[in-house]
Structures are given as C-alpha cells and as structure tokens.
Amino acid sequence: MTMSLEQRYAFAYGAIFLAMGTFLPYFPVWLKSHGLSAYEIGLLLGISGVVRIATMPVIAYLADRAGQPVFTLRLLTLVALVCNCAYLATGSFWPILAVLMVMTVVGPPIMPMTDALAMRDSEAGKLSYGRARAWGSVAFIIANLVVGGLLGSLGANVVIWTVIGAGVFNFIAYLLLTDAPDTERQVGGVGRVDIASAVRLVRSPVFLLFAFASAGVQATHAVYYAFGTLHWQALGLSDSVIGALWAWAVVVEVALLWQAAPIVRRVSPALLILLGAGAAVVRWTVMAVDPPFWSLPLLQCLHAMTFGLAHLGIMQFLVRAVPPGLASTAQSVYSALAGGVVMAGATFLAGRLYGDHGGVTYLAMTALAVLACGAALLGHRTWNGERIDG
C-alpha cells in the first residue's frame, strides 16, 4: 500500500514526538540512574540549551544553502541515531555530556526543518498540515504513558531504547520523502538568519518586551521539565501515574490549540501571553507546596495556558508586528530566547536549587512568571498594533 504525502509527514512527526515524549520527562530519570546529581542534571540540560542557540540556526542555514533539506534531514537523523545508541556506552557525567553535545547540534534543527517542508507542501495543497502534525501530539502522549508504565519493570534504559527506536522510524520517514524540484524550493525562512536585520530587530523595545514575556512564561517550565518526574517519584507516585499526568497536560494543550482560531481573533497577543503568565503564577505556586494528588490533574490543565496561550500570543505578535521580510529573523531571535538563553538560565537555576530545596524550587518559577506578567502588561501598553520598523 502506497503512503500518501500526508501519511509520510504524519510518520515523521510521530517519530519526532515519540522521541520527545520519552526524552523530555524521562531523560532526567535515566541520568539519575547513572548516579548524576540534581546539579549535574541541571547543568547538562542547561549547557544543551546554550549550545542549541548557536548551532540550530547555523545547521538550518547550511541546509537552506545546500538546497536539499530532505537529504540534510536524512544525515541529521542518522547522526542522531548513532548518538542515541552511544548513550548506552556511557556511564558518567563527561561521556554523557560529550554525546549530548553532538546530539544538541544535530537534533534540534530536525523539527523546524520538517515544519518548513510540511508547510511548503501544505501551502501547495498537497496535504493538511494540521492533520499531519496532530499525529506528533498523539505519539507524544503514547510515549508518556507507555514509557512511564515500563520504567518500573524494565528499568531506566527503556528510555534510551525507546528513543533509539524512534530514531530508526525518523530516518525511515525521511527516506520516504524527497527533495522538491528547483522550482518548488522557495521555502521562505528555512533557518535563514539575516544578521543585520536581526540586530535592527532586537533594538526594538516592543519586540524585546514581547519576546521576553513569552520566553519567560515558557522558561517557567524548567523545574517541571527537568525535575517534575523525579519530584513526583520522590512523593511516591508510580511511573504509570506520572506518565498519565504528563500525557493529560498535552491532551488539554492540544484541545486548546485545536480550537485556537476564535481565541486569537478575540484576544490580543499581549493578553494571551499575560493569561499564560498568570496561569504560571498559579500553577507553580501551588506545585511548590506539594498539593494533594486529586489537584494534580487540575493543575496539569493549566499547561494549556502556560504553554499554549503564551505560544499563541507570541506567534500572533510576530505575524502582526514584524515586517514579512524579517519574519524568519524574528522567529530565530525569539527561538534563541525561548528555547535557549532564558530556558537554559532557568534550567541551570533549577539544578542549583532543587537538590537543597526540592519542590519549593517551583517558587523560583513563580517569580519568573511574575516578571513575564509585567513584561506582557508593559507590551500591551506600548504596542499600538502597528508593524515594527525593520
């Protein structure tokens, strides 16, 4: 049976998010099983975030220059697969760091490059991007549940073996795709970074306010991402229950994003970010006091706001405020802030604090959320809805 183009992209997204849904909640568990301290775990993840800032735009730009994004994705996924296999041969901080650094170079560009290709083909009427991308969220939830259920019986190495399996699927997925002919390679902004435009853009106080506000909200997840699973384990929750809690947060997030169109029509970008930041204040403050189990599914519902609304807010701001010619530059600068500088700093702080203070560390994320609230409010008062002069 021949797979349609949409099914091929769905396969690729499923493989990407199968790995992400395993790595994000459970890689710290695997690290702890090898004797790494909370400080070392936070340091590893923080360094990875910093390296991602410098390397992701470069790799994507080189792929764009080569004009063969699918071939480049095949190379990236192959090297990533080798790196994941190499984890099995490591056992201490420095070897793990060495593998993680290579993985950080080749892994992060895969998702945005796939998005760019899928959006190109979606705009050409060859597939529905939303339906293909949805399978990624489904795979993320399955990974949360299945790997969480298997940890207790199979041990922490099930994390790496699952990521390896996802890597095999991912490599196969790009074998099923092909590079477009020269006439169809007009994919605007596939990792292309105009340094001069970026410098001009980051001089805009309005852009900086919105970027910091949204990046700040996303960075408040640092304790949750790095130590949420470990903390729940310490409180006596089973691995399967923890997996279900992670999955439930994604289910609610997907439900919100699925119905996002009427929301973004009625609510301004600044207020969307503000709502996400306010939800983060509530979520992390309550998490800091180790609330009763019955409240955890309710708190996980706030993930739809702390992640989903903040993400919608910054995406709408970039579409409305940034000149079209600077769209890719704006995305790159914001990604460097959200996924790199601010998140790396928050993750490093989490690693420094969690070993001594445990769940109370969530209060540091509350403080960051308060700062994000202030930036969103100031952005709401400063931006008049016009384009930023690039």
MARDOBA-844642 format. One line per 3 residues: their letters; for each residue x, y, z of N, C-alpha, C. Coordinates in steps of 0.1 Angstrom, whole numbers. Layout:
N
A> X,Y,Z,X,Y,Z,X,Y,Z  ...
END
This chain:
390
MTM> 8,-12,0,0,0,0,9,13,0  6,21,-9,14,34,-11,10,44,-1  19,50,7,16,60,16,14,74,9
SLE> 4,81,13,2,95,8,13,104,14  15,115,8,24,125,13,21,129,28  8,131,30,3,134,44,7,123,54
QRY> 5,111,50,8,100,59,23,99,61  32,103,51,46,103,53,50,113,63  44,125,62,47,136,72,42,132,86
AFA> 30,126,86,25,121,99,34,111,105  40,102,97,50,92,102,62,99,108  67,110,101,79,117,105,76,124,119
YGA> 64,131,119,60,138,132,59,128,143  53,117,140,51,107,150,64,102,156  74,100,148,87,96,152,94,107,160
IFL> 93,119,156,99,130,163,94,131,177  80,131,178,74,133,191,74,120,200  76,109,194,78,97,202,91,99,210
AMG> 101,104,203,114,106,210,113,118,220  106,128,216,104,140,225,96,136,238  86,128,235,77,124,246,84,115,256
TFL> 94,108,252,102,100,260,114,108,267  121,116,259,133,123,263,129,133,274  119,141,271,116,153,279,113,149,294
PYF> 103,140,296,101,136,310,110,126,316  116,118,308,123,106,314,138,106,313  144,115,304,159,115,303,165,118,317
PVW> 159,128,325,165,130,338,165,118,347  154,109,345,154,97,353,165,88,349  168,87,336,180,79,331,193,84,337
LKS> 194,98,336,206,104,342,208,101,356  197,102,364,198,99,378,202,84,381  197,75,372,201,61,374,215,58,372
HGL> 222,68,365,237,67,363,245,74,374  238,79,384,244,85,396,246,100,395  240,106,385,242,121,384,234,128,394
SAY> 239,139,400,232,147,410,222,156,403  214,162,411,204,172,406,212,184,399  223,188,405,231,199,400,236,195,386
EIG> 242,183,385,247,178,372,237,176,361  225,172,365,214,171,356,210,185,350  208,194,359,205,208,355,216,214,347
LLL> 229,211,350,240,216,342,240,210,328  238,197,327,237,191,314,226,197,305  214,198,310,203,204,303,205,218,300
GIS> 211,226,309,214,240,307,224,242,296  235,235,296,245,236,286,239,232,272  231,222,272,225,218,259,217,230,253
GVV> 209,237,262,202,248,257,210,259,252  222,262,258,231,272,253,237,268,239  241,256,238,247,251,226,237,252,214
RIA> 224,249,218,213,249,208,212,263,201  214,274,210,213,287,205,222,290,193  235,285,194,245,288,184,244,279,172
TMP> 240,267,174,241,257,163,229,255,155  217,257,161,205,254,153,203,263,141  205,276,142,203,285,130,214,282,120
VIA> 226,278,124,237,276,115,234,263,107  230,252,114,227,240,106,216,242,97  205,248,101,194,251,92,198,260,80
YLA> 206,270,83,210,279,72,219,271,62  228,263,67,236,255,57,228,245,49  217,240,55,208,231,48,201,239,37
DRA> 197,251,41,190,260,31,199,264,20  212,266,23,221,270,12,223,258,3  223,246,8,226,234,0,214,231,-9
GQP> 202,236,-5,190,234,-13,185,220,-14  189,211,-4,184,197,-3,181,194,11  170,200,16,166,198,30,163,184,34
VFT> 156,176,25,153,162,29,166,154,30  176,156,21,188,149,22,196,153,35  195,166,38,201,170,51,195,164,63
LRL> 181,163,62,174,157,73,178,142,75  180,135,64,185,121,65,198,120,72  207,129,69,220,129,75,219,133,90
LTL> 211,143,93,209,147,107,203,135,116  193,129,110,186,118,118,195,106,119  204,103,109,213,92,110,224,95,121
VAL> 229,107,122,239,110,132,232,110,146  220,115,146,212,115,159,210,101,164  207,91,155,205,77,158,218,71,164
VCN> 229,75,158,242,70,163,245,75,177  241,88,179,243,94,192,234,87,203  222,84,200,213,78,209,218,64,213
CAY> 224,57,203,230,44,206,242,45,215  250,56,213,262,59,221,259,61,236  247,66,239,243,68,253,245,55,261
LAT> 242,43,254,242,31,261,256,27,265  266,33,259,280,30,262,286,40,273  278,50,277,282,60,287,278,56,301
GSF> 284,62,311,280,59,324,283,70,334  289,81,330,292,91,339,290,105,332  293,116,340,289,129,335,296,133,322
WPI> 309,131,321,317,137,309,313,129,297  313,116,296,309,109,284,295,112,280  286,113,290,272,117,286,272,131,280
LAV> 279,140,286,280,154,281,285,154,267  295,146,264,301,146,250,290,141,240  283,131,243,273,126,234,261,136,233
LMV> 257,142,244,246,152,244,250,164,236  263,168,236,266,180,228,265,177,213  269,165,208,267,162,194,252,161,191
MTV> 245,155,200,230,154,198,224,167,197  229,177,205,223,190,206,225,197,192  236,194,186,239,200,173,230,195,162
VGP> 228,182,161,221,176,150,206,174,153  202,174,165,188,171,168,178,182,167  180,194,173,171,205,173,167,210,160
PIM> 175,210,149,171,215,136,160,207,129  159,194,134,150,185,126,136,189,127  131,194,138,117,198,139,114,210,131
PMT> 121,222,132,117,233,124,119,231,109  129,223,105,131,220,91,119,212,86  114,202,94,103,194,90,90,203,89
DAL> 89,212,98,77,221,98,78,229,85  90,234,81,91,243,69,87,235,57  92,222,56,88,214,44,73,211,44
AMR> 68,207,56,53,204,56,45,216,53  49,228,58,41,240,54,42,243,40  54,241,34,55,243,19,45,234,11
DSE> 45,222,15,36,212,8,21,215,11  19,219,23,5,223,27,0,235,19  9,245,18,5,257,10,3,253,-5
AGK> 10,243,-9,8,238,-23,-4,229,-25  -12,227,-14,-24,219,-14,-21,204,-15  -9,200,-11,-6,185,-11,-9,178,1
LSY> -12,185,12,-16,178,25,-22,188,34  -28,183,45,-33,191,56,-22,191,67  -16,203,69,-5,203,79,-11,200,93
GRA> -23,205,96,-28,202,109,-30,188,112  -36,180,102,-38,166,105,-25,158,106  -15,162,98,-2,155,99,5,158,112
RAW> 5,171,116,11,175,129,4,169,141  -9,167,140,-16,161,151,-11,148,156  -6,140,146,0,127,150,12,128,158
GSV> 19,139,158,30,141,167,25,142,181  15,149,183,9,150,197,4,137,202  -2,129,193,-6,116,197,6,107,201
AFI> 16,108,194,28,100,197,35,104,210  34,118,212,40,123,225,32,117,237  19,117,236,11,111,247,13,97,249
IAN> 14,89,238,17,75,239,30,72,245  40,80,242,54,78,248,53,81,263  46,92,267,44,95,281,39,83,289
LVV> 28,77,283,21,67,290,28,53,290  33,49,278,39,36,277,53,36,284  61,45,282,74,45,288,73,47,303
GGL> 64,55,308,61,56,322,57,43,328  49,35,321,44,23,326,55,12,326  65,14,317,76,3,316,88,6,325
LGS> 89,18,330,101,22,337,103,12,349  92,10,357,94,2,369,98,-12,366  93,-18,355,96,-32,352,109,-34,344
LGA> 112,-25,335,123,-27,326,135,-18,329  134,-9,338,145,0,342,147,12,333  156,21,337,158,34,331,163,33,317
NVV> 169,22,313,174,20,299,163,19,289  151,17,293,140,17,284,138,30,277  142,41,284,142,55,279,150,56,266
IWT> 163,51,267,172,52,256,168,43,245  164,31,248,159,21,238,147,27,230  138,33,237,127,39,230,131,50,221
VIG> 140,59,225,145,70,217,152,64,205  160,53,207,166,47,195,156,42,185  146,35,190,135,31,181,129,42,173
AGV> 126,53,180,120,65,174,130,70,163  143,70,166,153,75,157,153,66,144  151,53,145,151,45,133,139,48,125
FNF> 127,50,131,115,54,124,117,68,117  124,77,124,126,90,119,134,90,106  145,82,107,154,81,95,146,75,83
IAY> 138,64,86,129,58,76,120,68,70  114,77,78,104,87,74,110,96,63  123,100,65,129,109,55,134,102,43
LLL> 135,89,44,138,81,32,125,81,23  114,82,29,101,82,22,98,95,15  104,106,20,103,119,14,114,122,4
TDA> 111,131,-4,121,135,-14,122,150,-15  134,155,-19,136,169,-21,128,174,-33  122,186,-32,114,192,-43,123,196,-54
PDT> 117,197,-66,125,202,-78,128,217,-75  138,222,-82,143,236,-80,132,246,-80  122,244,-89,111,254,-90,102,254,-78
ERQ> 103,244,-69,94,243,-57,102,246,-44  115,251,-45,123,252,-33,122,266,-27  112,273,-30,110,286,-24,104,285,-11
VGG> 111,280,-1,106,279,13,111,291,21  103,301,23,107,313,29,111,310,44  124,314,47,128,313,60,131,300,66
VGR> 136,291,59,140,278,65,154,280,72  153,285,84,165,287,92,174,298,87  170,306,77,178,317,72,179,328,81
VDI> 190,332,86,192,343,95,200,355,89  193,366,88,200,378,83,205,385,96  218,385,98,224,391,110,221,406,111
ASA> 222,413,101,220,428,101,205,431,105  196,423,99,182,425,102,179,421,117  186,411,121,184,406,135,188,417,145
VRL> 199,423,142,204,434,151,195,445,151  189,449,140,180,460,140,167,457,147  163,444,145,151,440,152,152,440,167
VRS> 163,435,172,164,433,187,166,447,193  168,457,186,169,471,192,155,476,195  144,469,190,131,474,192,126,470,206
PVF> 123,480,215,118,477,228,106,469,228  97,471,219,84,464,218,87,449,215  96,446,206,99,432,203,105,425,215
LLF> 114,432,221,121,426,233,111,424,244  102,433,246,92,431,257,84,418,254  79,417,242,70,405,239,78,392,239
AFA> 91,393,233,99,381,233,102,377,247  106,386,256,109,382,270,97,377,277  86,383,275,73,379,282,70,365,279
SAG> 70,361,266,66,348,262,77,338,265  90,342,263,101,333,266,101,331,281  98,341,289,98,339,304,87,329,308
VQA> 76,330,302,65,320,305,69,306,302  75,304,290,80,291,286,91,286,295  99,295,300,111,291,308,106,287,322
THA> 94,291,326,89,287,340,86,272,340  87,266,329,85,251,329,98,244,332  109,251,335,122,245,337,122,234,348
VYY> 117,238,359,117,228,370,108,216,367  97,218,361,88,208,357,94,198,347  101,204,336,107,196,326,119,188,332
AFG> 127,195,340,140,188,345,138,179,357  128,183,366,127,176,378,113,172,382  103,175,373,89,171,377,87,157,379
TLH> 93,148,370,91,134,372,98,129,384  111,134,387,118,129,398,111,133,411  106,145,411,99,150,423,86,142,426
WQA> 79,139,416,67,131,418,71,117,422  82,111,417,86,98,422,90,99,437  96,110,441,100,111,455,88,113,464
LGL> 77,117,458,64,119,466,57,106,466  61,95,459,55,82,459,46,79,448  45,88,438,37,84,426,43,74,418
SDS> 35,65,412,41,55,404,44,60,390  53,53,383,57,58,370,46,59,360  36,49,361,25,50,351,16,62,354
VIG> 14,65,367,6,77,371,13,90,366  26,90,368,34,102,363,32,104,348  34,92,341,32,93,326,18,98,322
ALW> 8,94,330,-5,98,327,-7,113,329  0,118,340,-1,133,343,5,141,332  17,136,327,24,143,316,15,143,303
AWA> 9,131,301,0,130,289,-12,138,290  -18,139,301,-30,147,303,-27,162,300  -16,167,304,-12,181,302,-12,183,287
VVV> -7,174,279,-6,175,265,-19,174,258  -28,165,263,-41,164,258,-49,177,259  -48,184,270,-55,196,273,-49,207,264
EVA> -36,207,263,-29,217,254,-34,215,240  -34,203,235,-38,201,221,-53,205,219  -61,202,229,-75,206,228,-77,221,226
LLW> -68,229,234,-69,243,233,-64,248,219  -52,243,215,-47,247,202,-56,243,190  -63,232,191,-73,228,181,-84,238,179
QAA> -87,245,190,-98,255,190,-93,269,191  -81,271,186,-74,284,189,-79,295,180  -85,293,168,-88,303,159,-97,314,165
PIV> -109,310,171,-117,321,177,-111,328,189  -102,321,196,-95,328,207,-86,339,202  -78,336,192,-68,346,188,-75,358,180
RRV> -87,355,175,-95,366,169,-100,376,180  -103,371,191,-109,379,202,-99,385,212  -88,379,214,-79,383,224,-65,388,218
SPA> -60,399,223,-48,404,217,-36,396,221  -25,397,213,-13,389,217,-8,391,231  -8,404,235,-2,407,248,-11,400,259
LLI> -24,401,257,-33,395,268,-32,379,268  -30,374,256,-28,359,256,-15,355,264  -4,363,262,8,360,270,5,363,284
LLG> -2,373,287,-5,377,301,-13,366,308  -23,360,301,-31,349,307,-22,337,309  -13,334,300,-4,323,302,5,326,314
AGA> 10,338,316,19,341,327,11,340,340  -1,345,340,-9,345,352,-12,330,356  -15,322,346,-17,308,349,-4,301,355
AVV> 8,306,350,20,301,355,22,304,370  18,317,374,19,321,388,11,311,396  -1,308,392,-10,299,400,-4,285,400
RWT> 0,280,388,4,266,387,16,263,396  27,272,394,39,268,401,39,272,416  31,282,420,29,284,434,23,273,441
VMA> 12,267,435,6,256,442,15,243,441  22,241,430,31,230,429,42,230,440  46,242,444,56,244,454,53,239,468
VDP> 40,237,471,36,232,484,32,218,484  36,210,473,32,196,472,18,193,474  9,198,465,-6,197,467,-10,183,467
PFW> -22,180,472,-27,166,472,-29,161,458  -29,148,457,-29,141,444,-41,146,435  -53,147,442,-65,150,434,-64,163,426
SLP> -55,172,431,-54,185,425,-45,185,413  -36,175,412,-26,175,401,-32,175,387  -43,167,384,-49,167,371,-54,181,367
LLQ> -60,188,378,-64,202,376,-53,211,372  -42,210,380,-31,218,378,-25,216,364  -25,203,360,-19,200,346,-28,206,335
CLH> -41,209,338,-49,215,328,-43,229,325  -37,235,335,-31,249,332,-20,249,322  -15,237,318,-5,236,308,-10,242,295
AMT> -23,241,293,-29,246,280,-27,261,280  -26,268,292,-24,282,292,-9,286,293  -2,279,302,12,283,304,20,280,292
FGL> 17,270,285,24,267,272,16,273,260  3,268,259,-5,271,247,-8,285,244  -13,292,255,-17,306,253,-5,315,250
AHL> 6,313,258,18,321,256,24,319,242  24,306,237,29,303,224,20,310,213  7,309,215,-2,316,205,0,331,205
GIM> 2,337,217,4,351,218,16,356,211  28,349,213,40,354,206,39,351,191  33,340,187,31,338,172,23,348,166
QFL> 12,352,172,3,363,167,10,376,166  18,379,177,25,392,177,35,392,165  43,381,163,53,381,152,46,383,139
VRA> 34,377,137,27,378,124,23,392,122  18,398,132,12,412,131,22,423,131  32,421,139,41,433,142,54,433,134
VPP> 58,421,130,71,421,123,69,421,108  77,430,101,76,431,86,78,417,80  71,413,69,72,400,63,86,396,60
GLA> 94,406,56,108,403,52,117,400,63  112,402,76,120,399,88,114,388,95  104,381,90,97,370,97,106,359,102
STA> 115,354,93,124,343,98,134,348,108  139,361,106,148,366,116,142,367,130  129,372,130,122,373,143,120,360,149
QSV> 116,350,141,114,336,147,127,331,153  139,333,146,151,328,150,156,335,163  154,348,164,158,355,176,149,351,188
YSA> 136,350,185,127,345,196,130,331,201  133,322,191,136,308,195,149,308,203  158,316,200,171,317,208,168,321,222
LAG> 158,330,224,155,334,237,147,323,245  136,319,238,127,309,245,133,296,247  139,290,237,145,277,238,159,276,242
GVV> 166,288,243,180,289,246,183,297,258  185,310,257,190,318,268,182,317,280  169,321,279,160,321,291,158,307,297
MAG> 155,298,288,152,284,293,165,278,299  177,280,293,189,275,298,192,281,312  190,294,313,192,300,326,183,295,337
ATF> 170,293,333,161,288,343,164,274,347  168,266,337,172,252,340,184,251,349  194,259,346,206,259,354,202,263,369
LAG> 194,273,370,189,277,384,182,266,390  173,259,383,166,248,389,175,237,394  186,234,386,195,224,391,203,228,403
RLY> 206,242,405,213,247,416,204,246,429  191,248,427,182,249,438,175,236,442  172,227,433,164,216,435,170,206,445
GDH> 183,204,444,190,195,453,188,198,468  188,211,471,186,215,485,172,218,489  164,222,480,150,227,483,139,219,478
GGV> 141,210,469,131,201,464,120,209,457  107,206,460,96,212,453,94,227,455  100,232,466,99,246,468,106,254,457
TYL> 115,247,449,121,254,438,111,259,428  99,254,428,89,259,419,86,274,421  89,279,434,86,293,436,95,302,428
AMT> 107,297,425,116,305,416,109,307,402  102,297,398,94,298,385,82,307,387  76,308,399,66,318,401,71,332,400
ALA> 83,334,405,90,347,404,92,351,389  97,342,382,99,344,367,86,347,360  75,340,364,62,342,358,57,356,361
VLA> 60,361,373,56,375,377,63,385,368  76,383,366,83,392,357,77,391,343  73,379,338,67,378,325,54,386,325
CGA> 46,385,335,34,393,336,36,408,334  47,413,341,50,427,340,54,430,326  62,422,319,66,425,305,54,424,296
ALL> 45,415,298,33,414,289,24,426,291  22,431,304,14,443,306,21,455,300  34,456,301,41,468,295,40,467,280
GHR> 41,455,274,40,453,260,26,457,255  16,454,263,2,457,260,0,472,259  6,479,268,5,494,268,14,501,258
TWN> 25,494,254,34,500,245,31,498,230  26,486,227,24,483,213,10,487,208  10,495,197,-3,500,192,-8,492,181
GER> -3,480,178,-8,471,168,-1,473,155  8,483,153,14,486,141,27,477,139  31,477,126,44,469,123,56,476,130
IDG> 65,468,134,78,473,139,86,477,127  92,489,127,100,494,116,113,486,115  115,478,105,127,470,103,137,476,95
END
